[in-house]
Amino acid sequence: MDEWTCARQNYPLPDGLPDRVRYRIVDQPEPQRLVVEVNGQRWEVPWWNIEIGEEYQTRCGKWIREPDERVRRYVLKRLAWARGLSPRIPERAKSYWEDHYEWILQRNGWEVPPPAGKIRDPRTLRFLKPGASWISRIVARMAWAACQRVGLPRGSPTRKLPGRTGSF
């Protein structure tokens, strides 16, 4: 099992102990404290500064650990969610979740995708008002994708397609 040191917001690591490095447990003198060895040096740290990875439960109830491909796909979805949080959410909360999911990808050797905001196609939301609901945005994206699939440029008059009626 892979294990890493982990500085928490209110629980910093001891001075000199690097964050996010692999370690080896040497001893457990108390139930809540561990002695770990990092780069030949020993440190006493509380268990909450130890990261052992995460497990995720599938829909059928099976538990899977991080190196699994299904975990990678789930973490990528959660990273996209964290990057798209509402502007009303404090930046500190956004950065916590982004950092958390990026770290999971990094420690497993998976590529961290660039933030989607920098590569998003602005045409997908061009006719929406700034205060449009998230449902309106989803519907607009679906409509744009449907137009692309059937070869209609966005905003053009609807042409009749076999088996389809109405407009996009």
Chimera marker file (.cmm) of the C-alpha trace (Angstrom):
<marker_set name="trace">
<marker id="1" x="0.000" y="0.000" z="0.000" r="1" g="1" b="0" radius="0.5"/>
<marker id="2" x="1.351" y="3.424" z="-0.924" r="1" g="1" b="0" radius="0.5"/>
<marker id="3" x="1.444" y="6.027" z="1.841" r="1" g="1" b="0" radius="0.5"/>
<marker id="4" x="2.315" y="9.727" z="1.798" r="1" g="1" b="0" radius="0.5"/>
<marker id="5" x="2.781" y="12.518" z="4.292" r="1" g="1" b="0" radius="0.5"/>
<marker id="6" x="0.028" y="15.094" z="4.084" r="1" g="1" b="0" radius="0.5"/>
<marker id="7" x="-0.177" y="18.569" z="5.619" r="1" g="1" b="0" radius="0.5"/>
<marker id="8" x="-3.748" y="19.487" z="6.524" r="1" g="1" b="0" radius="0.5"/>
<marker id="9" x="-5.096" y="23.021" z="6.769" r="1" g="1" b="0" radius="0.5"/>
<marker id="10" x="-5.141" y="23.133" z="10.570" r="1" g="1" b="0" radius="0.5"/>
<marker id="11" x="-2.590" y="20.368" z="11.118" r="1" g="1" b="0" radius="0.5"/>
<marker id="12" x="0.829" y="21.218" z="9.632" r="1" g="1" b="0" radius="0.5"/>
<marker id="13" x="3.621" y="18.687" z="9.404" r="1" g="1" b="0" radius="0.5"/>
<marker id="14" x="6.593" y="18.922" z="11.808" r="1" g="1" b="0" radius="0.5"/>
<marker id="15" x="9.300" y="21.376" z="10.723" r="1" g="1" b="0" radius="0.5"/>
<marker id="16" x="11.550" y="19.855" z="8.084" r="1" g="1" b="0" radius="0.5"/>
<marker id="17" x="9.225" y="16.997" z="7.105" r="1" g="1" b="0" radius="0.5"/>
<marker id="18" x="8.308" y="17.456" z="3.431" r="1" g="1" b="0" radius="0.5"/>
<marker id="19" x="4.711" y="17.316" z="2.270" r="1" g="1" b="0" radius="0.5"/>
<marker id="20" x="3.476" y="14.604" z="-0.104" r="1" g="1" b="0" radius="0.5"/>
<marker id="21" x="6.413" y="12.233" z="0.090" r="1" g="1" b="0" radius="0.5"/>
<marker id="22" x="6.340" y="8.465" z="0.564" r="1" g="1" b="0" radius="0.5"/>
<marker id="23" x="7.315" y="7.098" z="3.955" r="1" g="1" b="0" radius="0.5"/>
<marker id="24" x="7.732" y="3.882" z="5.913" r="1" g="1" b="0" radius="0.5"/>
<marker id="25" x="6.018" y="3.299" z="9.257" r="1" g="1" b="0" radius="0.5"/>
<marker id="26" x="8.575" y="2.383" z="11.917" r="1" g="1" b="0" radius="0.5"/>
<marker id="27" x="6.578" y="2.404" z="15.158" r="1" g="1" b="0" radius="0.5"/>
<marker id="28" x="3.265" y="3.376" z="16.736" r="1" g="1" b="0" radius="0.5"/>
<marker id="29" x="3.997" y="4.604" z="20.290" r="1" g="1" b="0" radius="0.5"/>
<marker id="30" x="0.426" y="5.862" z="20.856" r="1" g="1" b="0" radius="0.5"/>
<marker id="31" x="-2.887" y="5.063" z="19.164" r="1" g="1" b="0" radius="0.5"/>
<marker id="32" x="-2.996" y="8.444" z="17.414" r="1" g="1" b="0" radius="0.5"/>
<marker id="33" x="0.721" y="8.902" z="16.647" r="1" g="1" b="0" radius="0.5"/>
<marker id="34" x="3.079" y="7.124" z="14.272" r="1" g="1" b="0" radius="0.5"/>
<marker id="35" x="6.829" y="7.165" z="13.839" r="1" g="1" b="0" radius="0.5"/>
<marker id="36" x="7.625" y="7.317" z="10.132" r="1" g="1" b="0" radius="0.5"/>
<marker id="37" x="10.883" y="7.239" z="8.229" r="1" g="1" b="0" radius="0.5"/>
<marker id="38" x="11.390" y="9.609" z="5.298" r="1" g="1" b="0" radius="0.5"/>
<marker id="39" x="14.747" y="9.764" z="3.500" r="1" g="1" b="0" radius="0.5"/>
<marker id="40" x="16.517" y="8.084" z="6.414" r="1" g="1" b="0" radius="0.5"/>
<marker id="41" x="15.125" y="10.452" z="9.083" r="1" g="1" b="0" radius="0.5"/>
<marker id="42" x="12.491" y="9.520" z="11.655" r="1" g="1" b="0" radius="0.5"/>
<marker id="43" x="9.519" y="11.726" z="12.476" r="1" g="1" b="0" radius="0.5"/>
<marker id="44" x="6.663" y="11.400" z="14.917" r="1" g="1" b="0" radius="0.5"/>
<marker id="45" x="3.415" y="12.483" z="13.273" r="1" g="1" b="0" radius="0.5"/>
<marker id="46" x="-0.289" y="12.201" z="14.109" r="1" g="1" b="0" radius="0.5"/>
<marker id="47" x="-2.340" y="9.786" z="11.987" r="1" g="1" b="0" radius="0.5"/>
<marker id="48" x="-4.265" y="12.668" z="10.375" r="1" g="1" b="0" radius="0.5"/>
<marker id="49" x="-1.063" y="13.770" z="8.633" r="1" g="1" b="0" radius="0.5"/>
<marker id="50" x="-0.840" y="10.401" z="6.896" r="1" g="1" b="0" radius="0.5"/>
<marker id="51" x="-2.438" y="9.771" z="3.504" r="1" g="1" b="0" radius="0.5"/>
<marker id="52" x="-2.925" y="6.127" z="2.522" r="1" g="1" b="0" radius="0.5"/>
<marker id="53" x="-5.011" y="6.668" z="-0.590" r="1" g="1" b="0" radius="0.5"/>
<marker id="54" x="-8.732" y="6.397" z="-1.052" r="1" g="1" b="0" radius="0.5"/>
<marker id="55" x="-11.254" y="3.695" z="-1.806" r="1" g="1" b="0" radius="0.5"/>
<marker id="56" x="-14.427" y="4.212" z="-3.791" r="1" g="1" b="0" radius="0.5"/>
<marker id="57" x="-17.593" y="2.156" z="-3.803" r="1" g="1" b="0" radius="0.5"/>
<marker id="58" x="-19.058" y="1.142" z="-7.159" r="1" g="1" b="0" radius="0.5"/>
<marker id="59" x="-22.796" y="1.052" z="-7.831" r="1" g="1" b="0" radius="0.5"/>
<marker id="60" x="-22.875" y="-2.694" z="-7.210" r="1" g="1" b="0" radius="0.5"/>
<marker id="61" x="-21.256" y="-2.225" z="-3.786" r="1" g="1" b="0" radius="0.5"/>
<marker id="62" x="-17.712" y="-3.343" z="-4.607" r="1" g="1" b="0" radius="0.5"/>
<marker id="63" x="-14.871" y="-1.281" z="-3.134" r="1" g="1" b="0" radius="0.5"/>
<marker id="64" x="-11.975" y="-0.330" z="-5.418" r="1" g="1" b="0" radius="0.5"/>
<marker id="65" x="-8.652" y="1.376" z="-4.621" r="1" g="1" b="0" radius="0.5"/>
<marker id="66" x="-7.033" y="4.301" z="-6.399" r="1" g="1" b="0" radius="0.5"/>
<marker id="67" x="-4.872" y="2.670" z="-9.067" r="1" g="1" b="0" radius="0.5"/>
<marker id="68" x="-8.019" y="1.310" z="-10.767" r="1" g="1" b="0" radius="0.5"/>
<marker id="69" x="-8.997" y="2.904" z="-14.105" r="1" g="1" b="0" radius="0.5"/>
<marker id="70" x="-12.577" y="3.423" z="-12.868" r="1" g="1" b="0" radius="0.5"/>
<marker id="71" x="-11.216" y="5.559" z="-10.037" r="1" g="1" b="0" radius="0.5"/>
<marker id="72" x="-9.279" y="7.671" z="-12.551" r="1" g="1" b="0" radius="0.5"/>
<marker id="73" x="-12.441" y="8.329" z="-14.572" r="1" g="1" b="0" radius="0.5"/>
<marker id="74" x="-14.393" y="9.238" z="-11.419" r="1" g="1" b="0" radius="0.5"/>
<marker id="75" x="-11.646" y="11.565" z="-10.148" r="1" g="1" b="0" radius="0.5"/>
<marker id="76" x="-11.512" y="13.323" z="-13.534" r="1" g="1" b="0" radius="0.5"/>
<marker id="77" x="-15.275" y="13.956" z="-13.303" r="1" g="1" b="0" radius="0.5"/>
<marker id="78" x="-14.941" y="15.279" z="-9.762" r="1" g="1" b="0" radius="0.5"/>
<marker id="79" x="-12.048" y="17.517" z="-10.820" r="1" g="1" b="0" radius="0.5"/>
<marker id="80" x="-14.209" y="18.981" z="-13.592" r="1" g="1" b="0" radius="0.5"/>
<marker id="81" x="-16.956" y="19.531" z="-10.980" r="1" g="1" b="0" radius="0.5"/>
<marker id="82" x="-14.520" y="21.270" z="-8.620" r="1" g="1" b="0" radius="0.5"/>
<marker id="83" x="-13.249" y="23.551" z="-11.368" r="1" g="1" b="0" radius="0.5"/>
<marker id="84" x="-16.784" y="24.493" z="-12.339" r="1" g="1" b="0" radius="0.5"/>
<marker id="85" x="-18.044" y="25.427" z="-8.869" r="1" g="1" b="0" radius="0.5"/>
<marker id="86" x="-20.259" y="28.476" z="-8.621" r="1" g="1" b="0" radius="0.5"/>
<marker id="87" x="-18.574" y="31.855" z="-8.191" r="1" g="1" b="0" radius="0.5"/>
<marker id="88" x="-20.520" y="32.163" z="-4.938" r="1" g="1" b="0" radius="0.5"/>
<marker id="89" x="-18.416" y="29.381" z="-3.406" r="1" g="1" b="0" radius="0.5"/>
<marker id="90" x="-15.388" y="30.823" z="-1.580" r="1" g="1" b="0" radius="0.5"/>
<marker id="91" x="-12.153" y="30.442" z="-3.555" r="1" g="1" b="0" radius="0.5"/>
<marker id="92" x="-10.589" y="28.570" z="-0.633" r="1" g="1" b="0" radius="0.5"/>
<marker id="93" x="-13.168" y="25.763" z="-0.918" r="1" g="1" b="0" radius="0.5"/>
<marker id="94" x="-12.696" y="25.556" z="-4.697" r="1" g="1" b="0" radius="0.5"/>
<marker id="95" x="-8.928" y="25.361" z="-4.429" r="1" g="1" b="0" radius="0.5"/>
<marker id="96" x="-9.180" y="22.674" z="-1.719" r="1" g="1" b="0" radius="0.5"/>
<marker id="97" x="-11.186" y="20.330" z="-3.940" r="1" g="1" b="0" radius="0.5"/>
<marker id="98" x="-9.139" y="21.089" z="-7.063" r="1" g="1" b="0" radius="0.5"/>
<marker id="99" x="-5.924" y="20.429" z="-5.159" r="1" g="1" b="0" radius="0.5"/>
<marker id="100" x="-7.354" y="17.248" z="-3.644" r="1" g="1" b="0" radius="0.5"/>
<marker id="101" x="-8.351" y="15.689" z="-6.980" r="1" g="1" b="0" radius="0.5"/>
<marker id="102" x="-5.203" y="16.876" z="-8.779" r="1" g="1" b="0" radius="0.5"/>
<marker id="103" x="-3.104" y="15.264" z="-6.034" r="1" g="1" b="0" radius="0.5"/>
<marker id="104" x="-4.941" y="11.939" z="-6.447" r="1" g="1" b="0" radius="0.5"/>
<marker id="105" x="-4.159" y="12.009" z="-10.173" r="1" g="1" b="0" radius="0.5"/>
<marker id="106" x="-0.509" y="12.989" z="-9.604" r="1" g="1" b="0" radius="0.5"/>
<marker id="107" x="0.283" y="10.379" z="-6.958" r="1" g="1" b="0" radius="0.5"/>
<marker id="108" x="-1.047" y="7.633" z="-9.212" r="1" g="1" b="0" radius="0.5"/>
<marker id="109" x="0.968" y="8.828" z="-12.196" r="1" g="1" b="0" radius="0.5"/>
<marker id="110" x="-2.080" y="9.975" z="-14.163" r="1" g="1" b="0" radius="0.5"/>
<marker id="111" x="-2.139" y="13.108" z="-16.297" r="1" g="1" b="0" radius="0.5"/>
<marker id="112" x="-3.817" y="16.172" z="-14.794" r="1" g="1" b="0" radius="0.5"/>
<marker id="113" x="-5.899" y="17.863" z="-17.506" r="1" g="1" b="0" radius="0.5"/>
<marker id="114" x="-5.646" y="21.645" z="-17.951" r="1" g="1" b="0" radius="0.5"/>
<marker id="115" x="-8.534" y="23.694" z="-16.546" r="1" g="1" b="0" radius="0.5"/>
<marker id="116" x="-11.458" y="23.540" z="-18.978" r="1" g="1" b="0" radius="0.5"/>
<marker id="117" x="-12.125" y="27.274" z="-18.641" r="1" g="1" b="0" radius="0.5"/>
<marker id="118" x="-9.102" y="28.003" z="-20.784" r="1" g="1" b="0" radius="0.5"/>
<marker id="119" x="-10.179" y="25.764" z="-23.670" r="1" g="1" b="0" radius="0.5"/>
<marker id="120" x="-13.976" y="26.042" z="-23.571" r="1" g="1" b="0" radius="0.5"/>
<marker id="121" x="-15.661" y="26.915" z="-26.853" r="1" g="1" b="0" radius="0.5"/>
<marker id="122" x="-17.395" y="30.289" z="-26.218" r="1" g="1" b="0" radius="0.5"/>
<marker id="123" x="-20.011" y="29.604" z="-28.940" r="1" g="1" b="0" radius="0.5"/>
<marker id="124" x="-21.765" y="27.051" z="-26.734" r="1" g="1" b="0" radius="0.5"/>
<marker id="125" x="-23.144" y="29.713" z="-24.374" r="1" g="1" b="0" radius="0.5"/>
<marker id="126" x="-23.312" y="32.721" z="-26.669" r="1" g="1" b="0" radius="0.5"/>
<marker id="127" x="-27.073" y="33.345" z="-26.600" r="1" g="1" b="0" radius="0.5"/>
<marker id="128" x="-27.575" y="32.810" z="-22.869" r="1" g="1" b="0" radius="0.5"/>
<marker id="129" x="-28.008" y="35.707" z="-20.505" r="1" g="1" b="0" radius="0.5"/>
<marker id="130" x="-25.442" y="35.978" z="-17.684" r="1" g="1" b="0" radius="0.5"/>
<marker id="131" x="-28.002" y="34.911" z="-15.080" r="1" g="1" b="0" radius="0.5"/>
<marker id="132" x="-29.210" y="31.816" z="-16.970" r="1" g="1" b="0" radius="0.5"/>
<marker id="133" x="-29.787" y="28.741" z="-14.854" r="1" g="1" b="0" radius="0.5"/>
<marker id="134" x="-27.595" y="25.669" z="-15.049" r="1" g="1" b="0" radius="0.5"/>
<marker id="135" x="-30.479" y="23.778" z="-16.699" r="1" g="1" b="0" radius="0.5"/>
<marker id="136" x="-30.550" y="26.380" z="-19.493" r="1" g="1" b="0" radius="0.5"/>
<marker id="137" x="-26.822" y="25.957" z="-19.978" r="1" g="1" b="0" radius="0.5"/>
<marker id="138" x="-27.094" y="22.175" z="-20.198" r="1" g="1" b="0" radius="0.5"/>
<marker id="139" x="-29.970" y="22.412" z="-22.676" r="1" g="1" b="0" radius="0.5"/>
<marker id="140" x="-27.998" y="24.916" z="-24.760" r="1" g="1" b="0" radius="0.5"/>
<marker id="141" x="-24.979" y="22.618" z="-24.852" r="1" g="1" b="0" radius="0.5"/>
<marker id="142" x="-27.123" y="19.647" z="-25.827" r="1" g="1" b="0" radius="0.5"/>
<marker id="143" x="-28.785" y="21.660" z="-28.592" r="1" g="1" b="0" radius="0.5"/>
<marker id="144" x="-25.447" y="22.827" z="-29.922" r="1" g="1" b="0" radius="0.5"/>
<marker id="145" x="-24.088" y="19.247" z="-29.910" r="1" g="1" b="0" radius="0.5"/>
<marker id="146" x="-27.212" y="17.999" z="-31.720" r="1" g="1" b="0" radius="0.5"/>
<marker id="147" x="-26.779" y="20.678" z="-34.397" r="1" g="1" b="0" radius="0.5"/>
<marker id="148" x="-23.161" y="19.624" z="-34.851" r="1" g="1" b="0" radius="0.5"/>
<marker id="149" x="-24.126" y="15.946" z="-35.210" r="1" g="1" b="0" radius="0.5"/>
<marker id="150" x="-26.632" y="16.581" z="-38.008" r="1" g="1" b="0" radius="0.5"/>
<marker id="151" x="-24.581" y="19.256" z="-39.733" r="1" g="1" b="0" radius="0.5"/>
<marker id="152" x="-26.708" y="22.309" z="-38.912" r="1" g="1" b="0" radius="0.5"/>
<marker id="153" x="-24.837" y="25.496" z="-38.140" r="1" g="1" b="0" radius="0.5"/>
<marker id="154" x="-26.032" y="26.964" z="-34.876" r="1" g="1" b="0" radius="0.5"/>
<marker id="155" x="-28.756" y="29.576" z="-35.245" r="1" g="1" b="0" radius="0.5"/>
<marker id="156" x="-29.695" y="28.515" z="-38.790" r="1" g="1" b="0" radius="0.5"/>
<marker id="157" x="-33.306" y="27.838" z="-39.774" r="1" g="1" b="0" radius="0.5"/>
<marker id="158" x="-34.332" y="24.312" z="-38.962" r="1" g="1" b="0" radius="0.5"/>
<marker id="159" x="-34.514" y="21.887" z="-41.844" r="1" g="1" b="0" radius="0.5"/>
<marker id="160" x="-36.717" y="18.842" z="-41.671" r="1" g="1" b="0" radius="0.5"/>
<marker id="161" x="-34.833" y="15.656" z="-40.975" r="1" g="1" b="0" radius="0.5"/>
<marker id="162" x="-36.281" y="12.166" z="-41.404" r="1" g="1" b="0" radius="0.5"/>
<marker id="163" x="-37.937" y="11.100" z="-38.180" r="1" g="1" b="0" radius="0.5"/>
<marker id="164" x="-37.394" y="14.431" z="-36.434" r="1" g="1" b="0" radius="0.5"/>
<marker id="165" x="-39.611" y="17.448" z="-35.986" r="1" g="1" b="0" radius="0.5"/>
<marker id="166" x="-39.220" y="20.794" z="-34.310" r="1" g="1" b="0" radius="0.5"/>
<marker id="167" x="-36.151" y="22.968" z="-33.940" r="1" g="1" b="0" radius="0.5"/>
<marker id="168" x="-32.922" y="22.776" z="-32.016" r="1" g="1" b="0" radius="0.5"/>
<link id1="1" id2="2" r="1" g="1" b="0" radius="0.2"/>
<link id1="2" id2="3" r="1" g="1" b="0" radius="0.2"/>
<link id1="3" id2="4" r="1" g="1" b="0" radius="0.2"/>
<link id1="4" id2="5" r="1" g="1" b="0" radius="0.2"/>
<link id1="5" id2="6" r="1" g="1" b="0" radius="0.2"/>
<link id1="6" id2="7" r="1" g="1" b="0" radius="0.2"/>
<link id1="7" id2="8" r="1" g="1" b="0" radius="0.2"/>
<link id1="8" id2="9" r="1" g="1" b="0" radius="0.2"/>
<link id1="9" id2="10" r="1" g="1" b="0" radius="0.2"/>
<link id1="10" id2="11" r="1" g="1" b="0" radius="0.2"/>
<link id1="11" id2="12" r="1" g="1" b="0" radius="0.2"/>
<link id1="12" id2="13" r="1" g="1" b="0" radius="0.2"/>
<link id1="13" id2="14" r="1" g="1" b="0" radius="0.2"/>
<link id1="14" id2="15" r="1" g="1" b="0" radius="0.2"/>
<link id1="15" id2="16" r="1" g="1" b="0" radius="0.2"/>
<link id1="16" id2="17" r="1" g="1" b="0" radius="0.2"/>
<link id1="17" id2="18" r="1" g="1" b="0" radius="0.2"/>
<link id1="18" id2="19" r="1" g="1" b="0" radius="0.2"/>
<link id1="19" id2="20" r="1" g="1" b="0" radius="0.2"/>
<link id1="20" id2="21" r="1" g="1" b="0" radius="0.2"/>
<link id1="21" id2="22" r="1" g="1" b="0" radius="0.2"/>
<link id1="22" id2="23" r="1" g="1" b="0" radius="0.2"/>
<link id1="23" id2="24" r="1" g="1" b="0" radius="0.2"/>
<link id1="24" id2="25" r="1" g="1" b="0" radius="0.2"/>
<link id1="25" id2="26" r="1" g="1" b="0" radius="0.2"/>
<link id1="26" id2="27" r="1" g="1" b="0" radius="0.2"/>
<link id1="27" id2="28" r="1" g="1" b="0" radius="0.2"/>
<link id1="28" id2="29" r="1" g="1" b="0" radius="0.2"/>
<link id1="29" id2="30" r="1" g="1" b="0" radius="0.2"/>
<link id1="30" id2="31" r="1" g="1" b="0" radius="0.2"/>
<link id1="31" id2="32" r="1" g="1" b="0" radius="0.2"/>
<link id1="32" id2="33" r="1" g="1" b="0" radius="0.2"/>
<link id1="33" id2="34" r="1" g="1" b="0" radius="0.2"/>
<link id1="34" id2="35" r="1" g="1" b="0" radius="0.2"/>
<link id1="35" id2="36" r="1" g="1" b="0" radius="0.2"/>
<link id1="36" id2="37" r="1" g="1" b="0" radius="0.2"/>
<link id1="37" id2="38" r="1" g="1" b="0" radius="0.2"/>
<link id1="38" id2="39" r="1" g="1" b="0" radius="0.2"/>
<link id1="39" id2="40" r="1" g="1" b="0" radius="0.2"/>
<link id1="40" id2="41" r="1" g="1" b="0" radius="0.2"/>
<link id1="41" id2="42" r="1" g="1" b="0" radius="0.2"/>
<link id1="42" id2="43" r="1" g="1" b="0" radius="0.2"/>
<link id1="43" id2="44" r="1" g="1" b="0" radius="0.2"/>
<link id1="44" id2="45" r="1" g="1" b="0" radius="0.2"/>
<link id1="45" id2="46" r="1" g="1" b="0" radius="0.2"/>
<link id1="46" id2="47" r="1" g="1" b="0" radius="0.2"/>
<link id1="47" id2="48" r="1" g="1" b="0" radius="0.2"/>
<link id1="48" id2="49" r="1" g="1" b="0" radius="0.2"/>
<link id1="49" id2="50" r="1" g="1" b="0" radius="0.2"/>
<link id1="50" id2="51" r="1" g="1" b="0" radius="0.2"/>
<link id1="51" id2="52" r="1" g="1" b="0" radius="0.2"/>
<link id1="52" id2="53" r="1" g="1" b="0" radius="0.2"/>
<link id1="53" id2="54" r="1" g="1" b="0" radius="0.2"/>
<link id1="54" id2="55" r="1" g="1" b="0" radius="0.2"/>
<link id1="55" id2="56" r="1" g="1" b="0" radius="0.2"/>
<link id1="56" id2="57" r="1" g="1" b="0" radius="0.2"/>
<link id1="57" id2="58" r="1" g="1" b="0" radius="0.2"/>
<link id1="58" id2="59" r="1" g="1" b="0" radius="0.2"/>
<link id1="59" id2="60" r="1" g="1" b="0" radius="0.2"/>
<link id1="60" id2="61" r="1" g="1" b="0" radius="0.2"/>
<link id1="61" id2="62" r="1" g="1" b="0" radius="0.2"/>
<link id1="62" id2="63" r="1" g="1" b="0" radius="0.2"/>
<link id1="63" id2="64" r="1" g="1" b="0" radius="0.2"/>
<link id1="64" id2="65" r="1" g="1" b="0" radius="0.2"/>
<link id1="65" id2="66" r="1" g="1" b="0" radius="0.2"/>
<link id1="66" id2="67" r="1" g="1" b="0" radius="0.2"/>
<link id1="67" id2="68" r="1" g="1" b="0" radius="0.2"/>
<link id1="68" id2="69" r="1" g="1" b="0" radius="0.2"/>
<link id1="69" id2="70" r="1" g="1" b="0" radius="0.2"/>
<link id1="70" id2="71" r="1" g="1" b="0" radius="0.2"/>
<link id1="71" id2="72" r="1" g="1" b="0" radius="0.2"/>
<link id1="72" id2="73" r="1" g="1" b="0" radius="0.2"/>
<link id1="73" id2="74" r="1" g="1" b="0" radius="0.2"/>
<link id1="74" id2="75" r="1" g="1" b="0" radius="0.2"/>
<link id1="75" id2="76" r="1" g="1" b="0" radius="0.2"/>
<link id1="76" id2="77" r="1" g="1" b="0" radius="0.2"/>
<link id1="77" id2="78" r="1" g="1" b="0" radius="0.2"/>
<link id1="78" id2="79" r="1" g="1" b="0" radius="0.2"/>
<link id1="79" id2="80" r="1" g="1" b="0" radius="0.2"/>
<link id1="80" id2="81" r="1" g="1" b="0" radius="0.2"/>
<link id1="81" id2="82" r="1" g="1" b="0" radius="0.2"/>
<link id1="82" id2="83" r="1" g="1" b="0" radius="0.2"/>
<link id1="83" id2="84" r="1" g="1" b="0" radius="0.2"/>
<link id1="84" id2="85" r="1" g="1" b="0" radius="0.2"/>
<link id1="85" id2="86" r="1" g="1" b="0" radius="0.2"/>
<link id1="86" id2="87" r="1" g="1" b="0" radius="0.2"/>
<link id1="87" id2="88" r="1" g="1" b="0" radius="0.2"/>
<link id1="88" id2="89" r="1" g="1" b="0" radius="0.2"/>
<link id1="89" id2="90" r="1" g="1" b="0" radius="0.2"/>
<link id1="90" id2="91" r="1" g="1" b="0" radius="0.2"/>
<link id1="91" id2="92" r="1" g="1" b="0" radius="0.2"/>
<link id1="92" id2="93" r="1" g="1" b="0" radius="0.2"/>
<link id1="93" id2="94" r="1" g="1" b="0" radius="0.2"/>
<link id1="94" id2="95" r="1" g="1" b="0" radius="0.2"/>
<link id1="95" id2="96" r="1" g="1" b="0" radius="0.2"/>
<link id1="96" id2="97" r="1" g="1" b="0" radius="0.2"/>
<link id1="97" id2="98" r="1" g="1" b="0" radius="0.2"/>
<link id1="98" id2="99" r="1" g="1" b="0" radius="0.2"/>
<link id1="99" id2="100" r="1" g="1" b="0" radius="0.2"/>
<link id1="100" id2="101" r="1" g="1" b="0" radius="0.2"/>
<link id1="101" id2="102" r="1" g="1" b="0" radius="0.2"/>
<link id1="102" id2="103" r="1" g="1" b="0" radius="0.2"/>
<link id1="103" id2="104" r="1" g="1" b="0" radius="0.2"/>
<link id1="104" id2="105" r="1" g="1" b="0" radius="0.2"/>
<link id1="105" id2="106" r="1" g="1" b="0" radius="0.2"/>
<link id1="106" id2="107" r="1" g="1" b="0" radius="0.2"/>
<link id1="107" id2="108" r="1" g="1" b="0" radius="0.2"/>
<link id1="108" id2="109" r="1" g="1" b="0" radius="0.2"/>
<link id1="109" id2="110" r="1" g="1" b="0" radius="0.2"/>
<link id1="110" id2="111" r="1" g="1" b="0" radius="0.2"/>
<link id1="111" id2="112" r="1" g="1" b="0" radius="0.2"/>
<link id1="112" id2="113" r="1" g="1" b="0" radius="0.2"/>
<link id1="113" id2="114" r="1" g="1" b="0" radius="0.2"/>
<link id1="114" id2="115" r="1" g="1" b="0" radius="0.2"/>
<link id1="115" id2="116" r="1" g="1" b="0" radius="0.2"/>
<link id1="116" id2="117" r="1" g="1" b="0" radius="0.2"/>
<link id1="117" id2="118" r="1" g="1" b="0" radius="0.2"/>
<link id1="118" id2="119" r="1" g="1" b="0" radius="0.2"/>
<link id1="119" id2="120" r="1" g="1" b="0" radius="0.2"/>
<link id1="120" id2="121" r="1" g="1" b="0" radius="0.2"/>
<link id1="121" id2="122" r="1" g="1" b="0" radius="0.2"/>
<link id1="122" id2="123" r="1" g="1" b="0" radius="0.2"/>
<link id1="123" id2="124" r="1" g="1" b="0" radius="0.2"/>
<link id1="124" id2="125" r="1" g="1" b="0" radius="0.2"/>
<link id1="125" id2="126" r="1" g="1" b="0" radius="0.2"/>
<link id1="126" id2="127" r="1" g="1" b="0" radius="0.2"/>
<link id1="127" id2="128" r="1" g="1" b="0" radius="0.2"/>
<link id1="128" id2="129" r="1" g="1" b="0" radius="0.2"/>
<link id1="129" id2="130" r="1" g="1" b="0" radius="0.2"/>
<link id1="130" id2="131" r="1" g="1" b="0" radius="0.2"/>
<link id1="131" id2="132" r="1" g="1" b="0" radius="0.2"/>
<link id1="132" id2="133" r="1" g="1" b="0" radius="0.2"/>
<link id1="133" id2="134" r="1" g="1" b="0" radius="0.2"/>
<link id1="134" id2="135" r="1" g="1" b="0" radius="0.2"/>
<link id1="135" id2="136" r="1" g="1" b="0" radius="0.2"/>
<link id1="136" id2="137" r="1" g="1" b="0" radius="0.2"/>
<link id1="137" id2="138" r="1" g="1" b="0" radius="0.2"/>
<link id1="138" id2="139" r="1" g="1" b="0" radius="0.2"/>
<link id1="139" id2="140" r="1" g="1" b="0" radius="0.2"/>
<link id1="140" id2="141" r="1" g="1" b="0" radius="0.2"/>
<link id1="141" id2="142" r="1" g="1" b="0" radius="0.2"/>
<link id1="142" id2="143" r="1" g="1" b="0" radius="0.2"/>
<link id1="143" id2="144" r="1" g="1" b="0" radius="0.2"/>
<link id1="144" id2="145" r="1" g="1" b="0" radius="0.2"/>
<link id1="145" id2="146" r="1" g="1" b="0" radius="0.2"/>
<link id1="146" id2="147" r="1" g="1" b="0" radius="0.2"/>
<link id1="147" id2="148" r="1" g="1" b="0" radius="0.2"/>
<link id1="148" id2="149" r="1" g="1" b="0" radius="0.2"/>
<link id1="149" id2="150" r="1" g="1" b="0" radius="0.2"/>
<link id1="150" id2="151" r="1" g="1" b="0" radius="0.2"/>
<link id1="151" id2="152" r="1" g="1" b="0" radius="0.2"/>
<link id1="152" id2="153" r="1" g="1" b="0" radius="0.2"/>
<link id1="153" id2="154" r="1" g="1" b="0" radius="0.2"/>
<link id1="154" id2="155" r="1" g="1" b="0" radius="0.2"/>
<link id1="155" id2="156" r="1" g="1" b="0" radius="0.2"/>
<link id1="156" id2="157" r="1" g="1" b="0" radius="0.2"/>
<link id1="157" id2="158" r="1" g="1" b="0" radius="0.2"/>
<link id1="158" id2="159" r="1" g="1" b="0" radius="0.2"/>
<link id1="159" id2="160" r="1" g="1" b="0" radius="0.2"/>
<link id1="160" id2="161" r="1" g="1" b="0" radius="0.2"/>
<link id1="161" id2="162" r="1" g="1" b="0" radius="0.2"/>
<link id1="162" id2="163" r="1" g="1" b="0" radius="0.2"/>
<link id1="163" id2="164" r="1" g="1" b="0" radius="0.2"/>
<link id1="164" id2="165" r="1" g="1" b="0" radius="0.2"/>
<link id1="165" id2="166" r="1" g="1" b="0" radius="0.2"/>
<link id1="166" id2="167" r="1" g="1" b="0" radius="0.2"/>
<link id1="167" id2="168" r="1" g="1" b="0" radius="0.2"/>
</marker_set>
